[in-house]
């Protein structure tokens, strides 16, 4: 069983990046960490919140058939979808993990990367603010 404070003991925080790209290719973790992050996130709840806000902004409202015998229909990026993902993203971040979300749109993709980092991984000066 995982301890919800794993991220704190390991000294993790997260760098958030959003990238718009064509269908092929994406940046690497090394590439992303060499850039200034869009946001610096301090705890798993902030990770989940940032991903939810960005997913809501970039997800097309496409109807989808939900799984299950009587599940009916929903939409990509609707509140049920975002609530489900927010809970899963917060759990992943609490383990100290990085999280990636890729959103397919009509002519491109949006990749949301939240990279778990320690002070050793991170040349940024924001550590003094902690």
C-alpha positions in Angstrom: 0.0 0.0 0.0 1.3 3.4 -0.9 1.8 6.2 1.6 0.1 9.5 0.5 3.1 11.5 1.7 5.6 9.7 -0.5 6.1 12.8 -2.6 6.9 14.9 0.4 9.5 12.5 1.8 11.2 12.3 -1.5 11.4 16.1 -1.8 9.3 16.3 -5.0 7.6 19.1 -6.7 6.4 19.3 -10.3 7.2 21.3 -13.4 4.1 21.7 -15.7 4.4 22.1 -19.5 1.9 22.4 -22.2 2.8 21.7 -25.8 0.8 21.9 -29.1 2.1 19.6 -31.8 1.1 17.8 -34.9 0.2 14.2 -34.6 3.8 12.9 -34.7 6.7 13.5 -32.2 6.9 15.0 -28.8 9.5 16.5 -26.6 11.6 14.4 -24.1 11.8 14.9 -20.4 15.3 16.2 -20.8 14.1 18.8 -23.4 11.3 19.9 -21.1 13.4 20.2 -18.0 15.9 22.3 -19.9 13.1 24.9 -20.4 11.4 27.1 -17.9 8.2 25.4 -16.8 4.8 27.0 -17.5 4.0 26.5 -13.8 5.8 25.1 -10.7 3.4 23.0 -8.6 4.1 22.3 -5.0 1.7 19.5 -4.1 -0.5 16.7 -5.6 -3.7 18.7 -5.4 -2.1 21.5 -7.4 -1.0 19.0 -10.0 -4.5 17.6 -10.4 -6.0 21.1 -10.4 -3.6 22.4 -13.2 -4.3 19.3 -15.3 -8.1 19.7 -14.9 -8.0 23.4 -15.9 -5.8 22.7 -18.9 -7.8 19.7 -20.0 -11.1 21.6 -19.7 -9.6 24.4 -21.8 -8.2 22.1 -24.6 -10.5 19.1 -24.8 -12.9 19.1 -27.7 -16.6 18.5 -26.7 -16.9 15.2 -28.6 -19.7 12.7 -27.7 -18.5 9.3 -26.6 -20.2 6.0 -25.7 -19.5 5.3 -22.0 -18.4 1.8 -20.9 -20.9 -0.4 -19.1 -24.3 -1.9 -19.9 -26.4 1.1 -19.0 -23.7 3.8 -19.1 -25.2 5.9 -22.0 -23.3 8.8 -23.6 -20.9 11.4 -22.3 -18.5 14.0 -23.7 -14.7 14.1 -23.6 -13.8 16.9 -21.2 -17.2 16.9 -19.4 -17.4 17.2 -15.6 -17.6 13.4 -15.1 -14.5 12.8 -17.2 -12.6 15.6 -15.5 -13.5 14.5 -12.0 -12.4 11.0 -12.7 -9.1 12.1 -14.2 -8.5 14.7 -11.4 -8.8 11.9 -8.7 -6.4 9.6 -10.6 -3.9 12.4 -11.3 -3.8 13.4 -7.6 -3.1 9.8 -6.6 -0.3 9.5 -9.2 1.3 12.7 -8.0 1.0 11.7 -4.3 3.1 8.7 -5.3 5.7 11.2 -6.6 5.0 10.3 -10.2 5.0 12.5 -13.3 1.7 12.7 -15.2 1.1 13.1 -19.0 -2.2 13.9 -20.7 -2.4 14.0 -24.5 -5.5 15.6 -26.0 -6.3 15.0 -29.7 -8.0 17.9 -31.4 -9.2 18.4 -35.0 -5.8 19.5 -36.4 -3.3 18.9 -33.7 -2.6 17.5 -30.2 -2.0 19.2 -26.9 0.4 17.4 -24.5 0.2 18.3 -20.8 3.3 17.2 -19.0 3.7 17.5 -15.2 7.2 16.3 -14.4 8.1 15.2 -10.9 11.4 16.7 -9.9 13.7 17.0 -6.9 16.1 19.9 -6.2 18.8 17.8 -7.8 16.8 17.5 -11.1 16.0 21.2 -11.2 18.2 24.2 -11.9 15.4 26.7 -11.2 15.7 29.3 -8.5 12.2 28.7 -7.1 13.5 26.3 -4.4 14.3 29.3 -2.2 10.5 30.1 -2.1 9.6 26.8 -0.5 
